[in-house]
């Protein structure tokens, strides 16, 4: 009996034959995510990272059983949620077992007193949000992939959402979770509502991309649906002015739910007007009616004093209505030789504009369109989101161009001391740059990896591990 046949027999005994999949079509489908580089590989029928077997886990017990088999056999395990990663996080670089958590679904539990919701890690985020809305609650956590991503995936990739300037990222949303460690031990990490018994261990697995453990169940904060919302679009003189407005509102302690600055090139898309000329700032406030109105009044004064002009709420509302639309990127990727990419970085207020100028200058020769917006605002700085659209001779050339775009952007980020990822995570795309990005801190990550996964079996090839 071959090693592969023995592995299949052990996994079948552990979780049942119906959850053990070896069909070539399934193996190919789970060897890709929505990273444009991976999408182009799939179009060329290339599968450089392909598992040997897929396990469709239906429970935490299945996850425990799979990790026990993995430890016994020395076979690597790459965890997969709903496959919405855009950086190659769930691609099995060493083959082995693909642990598919999309079957970890089922009832969620709402605690209206403690204002939390507990759900299985494989649950679709949009489905959970819709269910909460029907009961008058919301997570107010809204990544563009809301209806394509799992709640466990949010934690594993350290995701954030479009309302983060008020509600924060997933690190602010999470109350606790259950995680299965290499070898099958289950740990529950929580705080009720805050704990100081040593380090906050909940942070250890956030953003770890399945390299340290497998998250199976999550408890997240919820809030009542906002009683009021105010929206406004501002035409601002330029990016410099827009960034100054964003920084000032943060310094003054305002908490808008939405704050997005589009440079002139992306503004045409944001305004859905190819003839639009100018830089625009989308603003939203929400909550108690009097407070939301007062915050918008202050923000409007702040903006107009810097030369901004009000354009009305309609463009922001139109964007909110279409914000989950991926068609522009998907249509471009579906075209032979077409390419599209999204890369997000972050920096402090002092350095963000210099980073913007350098990235724009370097990327403009590599794409037909370079679109930039700034969002996810903090008192110390902001993220910068770059969208690239282009057309070359064929898919092979598109793959090469995407590789050049990634290498160029990451090097500029390193040169400027920027954060190489704000919320898409490392995956395969950024793994080669992890050590240089984290510096000596990468040694801490390696020690954690050795302590929690001494055989290096969990999602190898990510985060420079």
C-alpha positions in Angstrom: 0.0 0.0 0.0 1.4 3.4 -1.0 1.8 6.3 1.5 -1.1 8.1 -0.3 -3.4 5.2 0.0 -2.5 4.7 3.7 -3.2 8.4 4.3 -6.6 8.1 2.6 -7.5 5.0 4.7 -6.5 6.8 8.0 -8.5 9.9 7.1 -11.5 7.9 6.1 -11.4 6.0 9.4 -11.1 9.4 11.2 -13.9 11.4 9.6 -15.9 9.1 7.3 -15.6 8.4 3.6 -18.1 11.1 2.6 -15.8 13.8 3.8 -12.6 12.5 2.1 -12.4 13.8 -1.5 -9.8 12.9 -4.1 -11.6 13.8 -7.3 -9.2 15.7 -9.6 -11.8 18.4 -10.2 -12.1 19.0 -6.4 -8.3 19.0 -6.0 -7.9 21.6 -8.8 -10.7 23.8 -7.5 -9.1 24.0 -4.0 -5.7 24.8 -5.5 -6.8 28.4 -6.2 -8.4 31.3 -4.4 -9.4 34.7 -5.8 -5.8 36.2 -5.9 -5.5 37.5 -9.5 -2.2 35.6 -9.9 -4.0 32.4 -9.0 -6.9 33.2 -11.3 -4.6 33.6 -14.2 -3.0 30.3 -13.3 -6.4 28.6 -13.4 -7.2 30.2 -16.8 -4.0 28.6 -18.1 -4.9 25.2 -16.5 -1.9 25.6 -14.2 -2.1 24.2 -10.7 1.3 24.8 -9.1 0.0 24.2 -5.6 -2.4 21.3 -5.3 -3.4 19.1 -2.4 -3.5 15.4 -2.4 -6.8 15.1 -0.6 -9.5 17.5 0.5 -11.4 17.0 3.8 -14.8 18.6 4.0 -15.0 19.0 7.8 -18.4 19.2 9.3 -17.5 19.7 12.9 -14.8 20.7 15.3 -14.4 16.9 16.0 -13.5 16.4 12.3 -10.8 19.1 12.5 -9.3 17.5 15.6 -9.3 14.1 13.9 -7.6 15.5 10.8 -4.9 17.2 12.8 -4.2 14.1 14.8 -3.7 12.1 11.6 -1.5 14.9 10.2 0.7 14.7 13.3 0.9 11.0 13.1 1.8 10.9 9.4 3.8 14.1 9.0 1.5 15.3 6.2 1.0 19.1 5.9 -2.5 20.7 6.4 -3.7 23.8 4.6 -6.9 25.2 6.0 -9.4 26.8 3.6 -12.6 28.8 4.4 -14.7 30.1 1.5 -11.7 30.8 -0.8 -12.1 34.6 -0.9 -8.4 35.3 -0.1 -6.8 37.6 -2.6 -3.2 36.8 -1.7 -2.9 33.0 -2.0 -3.4 32.2 1.7 -5.2 28.8 1.2 -3.0 27.5 -1.5 -1.3 24.2 -0.4 2.3 24.8 -1.2 3.4 21.4 -0.1 0.4 19.4 -1.2 -1.0 17.1 1.5 -4.3 17.8 3.1 -6.6 20.7 2.3 -8.9 21.1 5.3 -12.1 22.7 3.9 -14.1 24.5 6.7 -17.0 25.6 4.5 -19.0 22.8 6.1 -18.5 24.3 9.6 -21.9 25.9 9.6 -25.1 25.7 11.6 -27.0 27.8 14.1 -25.6 30.9 15.6 -26.3 32.2 19.1 -27.2 35.8 19.9 -26.7 37.1 23.4 -28.7 40.4 23.5 -27.6 41.1 27.1 -23.8 40.8 26.5 -24.3 41.9 22.9 -22.4 39.1 21.2 -23.0 36.5 18.5 -21.3 33.1 18.5 -21.1 31.2 15.1 -19.2 28.3 13.6 -16.1 29.4 11.7 -17.3 28.4 8.3 -20.4 30.5 8.4 -20.8 33.0 5.5 -20.3 36.5 6.9 -23.1 38.0 4.9 -25.5 35.4 5.9 -24.7 36.0 9.6 -25.0 39.8 9.1 -28.4 39.4 7.4 -29.7 37.2 10.1 -28.6 39.8 12.7 -30.2 42.6 10.8 -33.5 40.9 10.9 -33.3 40.9 14.7 -32.3 44.5 14.9 -28.6 43.9 15.4 -25.4 44.2 13.3 -21.7 43.5 13.5 -21.0 46.6 11.5 -18.2 44.7 10.0 -18.3 44.9 6.3 -15.4 43.8 4.1 -16.1 43.9 0.4 -16.0 40.1 0.5 -18.8 40.0 3.2 -20.9 37.6 1.2 -17.9 35.6 0.0 -16.0 35.1 3.2 -16.3 33.1 6.4 -16.3 34.6 9.9 -13.3 32.3 10.8 -11.5 33.5 7.8 -11.8 37.1 9.1 -9.9 36.2 12.2 -7.3 34.1 10.4 -6.5 36.9 8.0 -6.8 39.9 10.4 -9.5 41.4 8.1 -11.2 44.7 8.4 -14.3 46.3 7.0 -15.6 49.4 5.3 -16.9 51.0 8.6 -13.6 50.4 10.5 -12.9 54.1 11.1 -15.7 53.9 13.7 -15.9 50.2 14.7 -12.4 49.0 14.1 -11.0 45.8 12.5 -11.6 42.2 13.4 -9.2 42.6 16.3 -11.8 45.0 17.8 -14.7 42.9 16.9 -13.6 39.6 18.4 -14.6 38.5 21.9 -13.2 35.0 21.8 -12.8 31.9 19.7 -12.0 28.2 19.8 -8.9 27.0 18.0 -7.5 23.5 17.3 -3.8 23.3 17.7 -1.4 21.1 15.8 -1.9 17.5 17.1 -5.6 18.1 17.9 -5.7 19.9 21.2 -8.5 22.4 21.5 -8.0 25.8 23.2 -10.7 28.4 24.0 -9.5 32.0 24.1 -11.8 34.7 25.5 -12.1 37.7 27.7 -15.2 38.7 29.6 -15.0 41.6 28.8 -11.2 42.2 29.5 -8.5 40.1 31.1 -5.0 40.8 32.4 -3.9 37.3 33.3 -0.8 37.5 31.2 -0.7 38.5 27.5 -3.9 38.7 25.5 -3.6 35.3 23.9 -6.5 36.0 21.6 -4.1 38.1 19.5 -1.8 35.2 18.9 -3.9 33.5 16.2 -5.4 36.6 14.7 -3.8 37.1 11.3 -1.8 33.8 11.6 -3.4 32.5 8.4 -3.8 28.9 9.7 -0.1 28.6 10.4 -0.5 28.2 14.2 -3.9 26.6 14.6 -7.4 26.1 13.0 -10.1 28.4 14.3 -13.5 26.6 14.6 -15.9 28.8 16.4 -16.0 32.6 17.0 -17.7 35.0 19.3 -18.0 38.5 18.0 -19.4 41.9 19.3 -22.8 43.1 18.0 -24.5 46.5 18.3 -28.0 47.7 17.6 -28.7 48.8 14.0 -27.8 52.5 13.8 -30.8 54.8 14.5 -29.6 57.4 12.0 -27.1 57.8 9.2 -25.8 60.9 7.4 -23.9 60.8 4.2 -22.0 63.5 2.3 -19.6 63.8 -0.7 -17.0 66.4 -0.8 -15.0 67.7 -3.8 -11.6 68.5 -2.3 -8.8 70.5 -3.9 -6.3 67.6 -4.0 -5.1 64.5 -2.2 -2.9 66.6 0.2 -6.0 68.5 1.4 -8.1 65.3 1.7 -5.5 63.6 3.8 -5.3 66.7 6.0 -9.0 66.6 6.6 -8.8 62.9 7.5 -6.0 63.5 9.9 -7.6 66.5 11.6 -10.9 64.7 12.2 -9.0 61.8 13.8 -7.0 64.2 16.0 -10.2 65.9 17.1 -11.7 62.6 18.2 -14.5 62.3 15.7 -15.8 58.8 14.8 -17.3 58.8 11.3 -18.4 55.3 10.2 -17.2 56.0 6.6 -14.2 58.0 5.5 -12.8 57.3 2.0 -10.6 59.6 0.0 -10.4 58.9 -3.8 -7.6 60.4 -6.0 -8.6 61.9 -9.3 -8.2 58.7 -11.2 -10.3 56.5 -8.9 -12.8 59.3 -8.3 -14.2 58.8 -11.8 -15.0 55.2 -10.8 -16.3 56.2 -7.4 -18.6 58.8 -8.9 -19.6 56.5 -11.7 -18.8 59.3 -14.1 -16.0 58.9 -16.7 -15.9 62.7 -17.2 -15.6 63.6 -13.5 -12.5 65.6 -12.7 -11.4 66.0 -9.1 -10.5 64.4 -5.8 -13.5 63.3 -3.7 -14.0 62.4 0.0 -16.9 60.2 1.0 -18.1 60.7 4.6 -20.7 58.9 6.7 -21.8 59.3 10.3 -24.2 57.2 12.2 -25.7 56.3 15.6 -28.0 58.3 17.7 -29.7 61.0 15.5 -28.5 64.0 17.4 -24.9 62.7 17.6 -24.7 61.6 14.0 -26.0 64.9 12.8 -23.6 66.9 15.0 -20.6 64.8 13.8 -21.5 65.5 10.2 -21.9 69.2 10.9 -18.4 69.3 12.4 -16.9 67.3 9.5 -18.6 69.6 7.0 -17.2 72.7 8.6 -13.8 71.1 8.8 -13.9 70.2 5.1 -15.3 73.4 3.7 -12.8 75.5 5.7 -10.1 73.7 3.7 -11.8 74.5 0.4 -14.0 71.5 0.0 -17.4 71.7 -1.8 -20.4 69.6 -0.9 -21.8 67.4 -3.7 -24.6 65.7 -1.8 -25.2 62.3 -0.3 -26.2 60.5 -3.6 -22.7 59.4 -4.7 -22.0 57.8 -1.3 -25.4 56.1 -1.3 -24.8 54.8 -4.8 -21.4 53.4 -3.7 -23.0 51.7 -0.7 -25.5 50.1 -3.0 -22.8 48.6 -5.2 -19.9 48.1 -2.8 -20.0 44.3 -3.0 -19.7 44.3 -6.8 -16.5 42.6 -8.1 -17.5 42.8 -11.7 -14.8 45.3 -12.9 -12.0 43.1 -11.6 -13.6 39.8 -12.6 -14.4 40.9 -16.2 -10.8 42.1 -16.7 -9.4 38.8 -15.3 -11.8 36.8 -17.5 -10.4 38.5 -20.6 -7.4 36.8 -22.3 -4.4 39.0 -21.4 -6.4 41.1 -19.1 -5.2 41.8 -15.6 -6.4 43.4 -12.4 -4.9 43.6 -9.0 -5.6 45.2 -5.6 -2.8 45.9 -3.2 -3.3 47.6 0.2 -0.5 49.1 2.3 -0.5 51.5 5.2 1.7 54.2 6.7 1.7 57.1 9.2 0.4 60.6 8.3 3.9 61.9 8.1 4.8 59.4 5.3 1.7 58.4 3.6 1.8 61.0 0.9 5.4 60.2 0.0 4.4 56.6 -0.3 1.5 57.5 -2.5 3.7 59.5 -4.9 6.4 56.8 -5.1 3.9 53.9 -5.8 2.0 55.9 -8.4 5.2 56.9 -10.2 6.4 53.3 -10.3 3.2 51.6 -11.2 1.8 53.9 -13.9 4.1 52.4 -16.6 2.9 48.9 -15.6 -0.9 49.3 -16.0 -3.4 51.1 -18.1 -5.1 52.5 -14.9 -3.7 53.0 -11.4 -6.5 53.9 -9.0 -5.9 54.9 -5.4 -8.1 55.5 -2.4 -7.3 56.0 1.3 -9.6 54.5 4.0 -9.5 52.8 7.4 -8.4 55.9 9.3 -6.5 55.9 12.6 -5.1 58.8 14.7 -1.6 57.8 13.6 -2.2 57.2 9.9 -4.3 55.5 7.2 -4.3 52.6 4.7 -3.8 53.1 1.0 -5.6 50.9 -1.5 -4.2 50.5 -5.0 -6.3 49.1 -7.9 -4.5 48.3 -11.2 -6.2 47.5 -14.5 -4.5 46.6 -17.7 -4.3 44.5 -20.9 -1.3 42.7 -22.3 -0.8 40.1 -25.1 -2.0 36.9 -23.3 -2.5 35.3 -19.9 1.2 34.3 -19.7 2.2 37.9 -20.1 -0.5 39.0 -17.6 0.9 36.6 -15.0 4.4 38.1 -15.6 3.0 41.6 -15.3 1.3 40.8 -12.1 4.5 39.4 -10.6 6.3 42.6 -11.6 3.6 44.7 -10.0 3.8 42.8 -6.8 7.6 43.0 -6.7 7.7 46.7 -7.4 5.0 47.6 -4.9 6.5 45.5 -2.1 10.0 47.0 -2.6 8.7 50.5 -2.5 6.8 49.7 0.7 10.0 48.3 2.2 12.0 51.3 1.1 9.5 53.7 2.7 9.1 51.7 5.9 5.4 51.1 5.2 3.2 48.3 6.4 3.2 45.9 3.5 -0.4 44.7 4.2 -3.2 46.5 6.0 -6.0 43.9 5.8 -5.5 41.4 2.9 -2.8 39.5 4.8 0.4 37.9 3.6 -0.4 34.7 1.8 1.9 33.6 -1.0 2.0 37.1 -2.4 3.8 38.7 0.5 5.5 35.7 2.1 8.9 36.4 0.4 8.9 39.8 2.1 7.8 38.8 5.5 11.2 38.7 7.2 12.2 42.1 5.9 8.9 43.6 6.7 8.8 42.3 10.3 12.5 42.5 11.0 13.5 41.1 14.4 9.8 40.5 15.2 9.8 37.7 12.6 12.1 35.8 15.0 9.3 36.0 17.6 6.9 34.6 15.0 9.2 31.8 14.2 9.5 30.9 17.8 5.7 30.9 18.2 5.5 28.6 15.1 8.1 26.2 16.5 6.3 26.1 19.9 2.8 25.6 18.5 3.6 23.6 15.3 7.0 22.0 15.9 6.7 19.8 12.8 5.8 22.8 10.5 2.7 21.1 9.2 0.2 23.9 9.3 -0.2 26.0 6.1 3.5 25.9 5.2 5.0 28.6 2.9 3.0 31.5 4.4 4.3 34.5 6.4 7.8 33.5 5.6 7.5 30.3 7.7 
